[in-house]
Structures are given as C-alpha cells and as structure tokens.
Amino acid sequence: MIPLLLSLLACDEVGRDMAKAFPIMEKLDEDFAEPAYPCDPPFQSPSARNGIVGELVCGSEVQGNNAGGTTLWGDTFYQKAMCTPAREQYDSSPEDIWRLNIPADLEAEVTLISDCADLDLVGVSWQDDSIPKTEHHIRINQCDMDVGRRGGKLRLNAVGKDWTYLVGVDGKGGQTGNYKLRVRCYTFR
C-alpha cells in the first residue's frame, strides 16, 4: 500500500493535489508546489536572429518557451566547454539563447523559473557576434550551468570592462516549456 501511495505522489499533478490538502508536502518536495505562472498557453519567445532570441540587460525580466529555439548546443558542447559533466540528452531539446551585456565591475544574478518543464540555465562567456558551437569550446573561457529542478541561478561578472555572456535555457531529455528569466545586477568586488 505504501509503495503504491509513493508512486502516485511521484506524479506532479497528484502531488500538487495532495499538497492543497496537506500544505506541508510543498516543503517536502518542491515539485508539489503550484506553478508560479500558467503552463498553457505557451509563452512566445522572440524569433531568433543568428541564434539569439533577444538582449538582456540589468533589470530585464522576460518570459519565453524554448520549443521554437535552436539546437546548436547539446551534451558534447556542454562537456567540452566545461559547463557540466552530466549528459542529460540536451541534444534532443531546443534551447533559447539570450545575449547579456554586463557593464564593467558589476555582477549579474540571472534567475530562471521553469515550473512547467525541467529546463536548465547556462551562461557562456562569449564576445563574438556568432553563436559558439562544439568546435569553438577552446575559445570559451567561462561556462556555468545550473541543472536544478524548477529553474536555477547563475552569477556572472564583468571585472574591469564590459563583458558579454550568452544565457541559454535548455531542457533535459527533449523537454520544452514556459519559463521566466530575471537579471539583477550588483556592484562586484
């Protein structure tokens, strides 16, 4: 009986319904919490130009859906660029790529909220106009990735001069869904 109950609770929808009756369950498993925004209809990401869906700056708050994104980055890219050692089948998921310009001596805290799908946040230091591909991995001097559930956070900085990062939203195992991104900047020391 207990294994059956546990397997039923593993379904997010059942878990969320149970959390309504027993709010303590949200504290036991964050997936039981209600989404912070609707999962349907899909949010619209801007159309990509040269692989970039839009520009981010300090104070940006955007929403999107990675379903219409590019498929330039995948497991091999993330491993060779030293973003993450994990292989999560990113090749089968499209990614939205945003360009983030950080003014000199500031740190940007980029927050991803992805309640509707298991989407991950990646920040790639990149100064060129093009999008890096796997063969460009040796030119990437910084790559950070947060692979947590329901979003994540990255801290990206610009020491001494303005710096550009590409911020990607990519799904594990082909997942796509609505997301929100927020950028807050602070003085970097």
C-alpha positions as CSV (number, residue, x, y, z in Angstrom):
1,M,0.0,0.0,0.0
2,I,2.8,2.5,0.9
3,P,4.7,1.8,-2.3
4,L,1.6,2.5,-4.3
5,L,1.0,5.8,-2.5
6,L,4.6,6.8,-3.0
7,S,4.4,6.0,-6.8
8,L,1.2,8.1,-7.1
9,L,2.8,11.0,-5.3
10,A,5.7,10.9,-7.8
11,C,3.3,12.3,-10.4
12,D,3.5,16.1,-10.1
13,E,-0.3,16.5,-10.6
14,V,-1.2,14.1,-7.9
15,G,1.4,15.6,-5.6
16,R,0.1,19.1,-6.2
17,D,-3.5,18.0,-5.4
18,M,-2.3,16.3,-2.2
19,A,-0.3,19.5,-1.3
20,K,-3.5,21.5,-1.4
21,A,-5.0,19.4,1.3
22,F,-1.6,19.0,3.2
23,P,0.5,22.2,2.6
24,I,3.4,20.6,4.5
25,M,4.0,18.5,1.4
26,E,5.2,21.5,-0.6
27,K,8.1,21.7,1.9
28,L,8.9,18.0,1.4
29,D,9.1,18.2,-2.4
30,E,9.3,21.5,-4.3
31,D,7.6,19.8,-7.3
32,F,4.4,19.6,-5.3
33,A,4.1,23.4,-5.2
34,E,1.8,25.1,-7.7
35,P,3.5,26.6,-10.8
36,A,4.2,30.3,-10.3
37,Y,2.7,31.0,-13.8
38,P,0.5,29.1,-16.2
39,C,2.0,26.3,-18.3
40,D,-0.6,26.7,-21.1
41,P,-0.8,28.5,-23.4
42,P,2.9,28.5,-24.4
43,F,4.7,31.8,-23.9
44,Q,6.1,33.3,-27.1
45,S,9.9,33.7,-27.3
46,P,11.0,36.3,-29.8
47,S,12.1,35.0,-33.2
48,A,15.8,34.1,-33.1
49,R,18.2,36.2,-35.3
50,N,21.5,34.5,-35.9
51,G,20.6,32.1,-33.0
52,I,19.9,34.9,-30.4
53,V,16.3,35.4,-29.3
54,G,16.9,38.7,-27.6
55,E,19.1,41.0,-25.5
56,L,19.2,41.0,-21.7
57,V,20.5,43.9,-19.5
58,C,20.5,44.6,-15.8
59,G,16.8,44.7,-14.7
60,S,15.5,42.6,-17.5
61,E,12.5,40.3,-16.9
62,V,11.5,38.2,-19.8
63,Q,9.4,35.1,-20.5
64,G,9.6,32.6,-23.2
65,N,9.2,29.0,-24.3
66,N,12.2,27.1,-25.6
67,A,10.1,24.9,-28.0
68,G,11.0,27.1,-31.0
69,G,14.7,27.6,-30.1
70,T,17.8,26.5,-31.8
71,T,19.6,23.1,-31.5
72,L,23.1,24.4,-31.5
73,W,24.1,23.2,-28.0
74,G,24.0,19.7,-26.6
75,D,25.7,17.3,-24.3
76,T,29.0,17.3,-26.1
77,F,29.1,21.1,-26.3
78,Y,28.4,21.5,-22.5
79,Q,31.0,18.9,-21.6
80,K,33.8,20.3,-23.9
81,A,33.1,23.9,-22.8
82,M,33.2,22.6,-19.2
83,C,29.7,23.8,-18.3
84,T,28.7,20.4,-16.8
85,P,30.0,16.8,-16.9
86,A,26.4,15.5,-17.0
87,R,24.9,14.0,-20.1
88,E,21.2,14.9,-19.9
89,Q,20.2,14.4,-23.6
90,Y,20.3,18.1,-24.2
91,D,20.8,17.3,-27.9
92,S,17.1,16.4,-28.2
93,S,15.9,19.7,-26.8
94,P,15.9,23.1,-28.4
95,E,17.5,26.0,-26.4
96,D,16.7,29.7,-26.3
97,I,19.8,31.8,-26.3
98,W,19.8,35.4,-25.0
99,R,22.7,37.8,-25.1
100,L,23.5,39.5,-21.8
101,N,25.8,42.6,-21.7
102,I,27.1,43.3,-18.2
103,P,28.7,46.8,-17.5
104,A,32.2,46.9,-16.0
105,D,32.6,46.0,-12.3
106,L,29.1,44.6,-12.0
107,E,27.9,41.1,-11.2
108,A,24.6,39.9,-12.8
109,E,22.5,37.4,-10.9
110,V,20.4,35.6,-13.6
111,T,17.4,33.6,-12.3
112,L,15.5,31.0,-14.3
113,I,12.0,30.0,-13.2
114,S,10.8,26.9,-15.0
115,D,7.8,25.3,-13.3
116,C,6.4,23.7,-16.5
117,A,9.4,21.6,-17.6
118,D,12.8,20.6,-16.4
119,L,14.8,23.4,-18.0
120,D,18.4,24.3,-17.2
121,L,20.2,27.6,-17.2
122,V,23.6,28.1,-18.8
123,G,25.9,31.1,-19.1
124,V,28.7,31.2,-21.7
125,S,31.3,33.9,-21.8
126,W,31.4,34.9,-25.5
127,Q,32.4,38.1,-27.2
128,D,31.8,37.2,-30.8
129,D,28.5,38.0,-32.7
130,S,28.1,34.4,-33.8
131,I,27.0,31.5,-31.5
132,P,29.7,29.1,-30.4
133,K,29.5,25.5,-31.5
134,T,31.2,22.5,-30.1
135,E,34.3,23.1,-32.2
136,H,34.7,26.5,-30.5
137,H,35.0,25.1,-27.0
138,I,38.7,26.0,-26.6
139,R,37.7,29.7,-27.0
140,I,35.2,29.6,-24.2
141,N,36.9,30.9,-21.0
142,Q,33.9,30.6,-18.7
143,C,30.8,28.5,-18.7
144,D,28.5,28.0,-15.8
145,M,25.4,25.8,-15.6
146,D,22.6,25.3,-13.0
147,V,20.9,22.0,-13.6
148,G,18.4,22.1,-10.7
149,R,14.7,21.5,-11.0
150,R,12.3,24.3,-11.4
151,G,14.9,26.7,-12.6
152,G,18.2,28.0,-11.1
153,K,20.6,30.9,-10.7
154,L,23.9,32.0,-12.1
155,R,26.2,34.8,-11.0
156,L,28.1,36.2,-14.0
157,N,30.5,39.1,-13.7
158,A,32.4,41.8,-15.6
159,V,35.7,42.7,-13.9
160,G,37.4,45.9,-15.2
161,K,35.4,46.1,-18.5
162,D,32.1,45.4,-20.0
163,W,31.5,41.7,-20.7
164,T,29.1,39.7,-22.8
165,Y,27.6,36.3,-22.0
166,L,25.2,34.1,-23.8
167,V,22.5,32.9,-21.5
168,G,20.8,29.6,-22.6
169,V,17.6,27.9,-21.5
170,D,17.8,24.2,-22.4
171,G,15.7,21.2,-21.4
172,K,16.8,17.8,-20.2
173,G,15.8,14.9,-22.4
174,G,14.0,17.0,-25.0
175,Q,11.8,18.9,-22.6
176,T,10.3,22.2,-23.6
177,G,8.1,24.6,-21.7
178,N,7.3,28.1,-20.4
179,Y,10.0,29.9,-18.4
180,K,10.8,33.3,-16.9
181,L,14.3,34.9,-16.7
182,R,15.2,37.8,-14.4
183,V,18.5,39.7,-14.3
184,R,19.6,41.7,-11.3
185,C,23.0,43.5,-11.1
186,Y,25.1,44.4,-8.1
187,T,28.5,46.0,-7.6
188,F,31.2,43.4,-8.0
189,R,34.2,43.4,-5.6
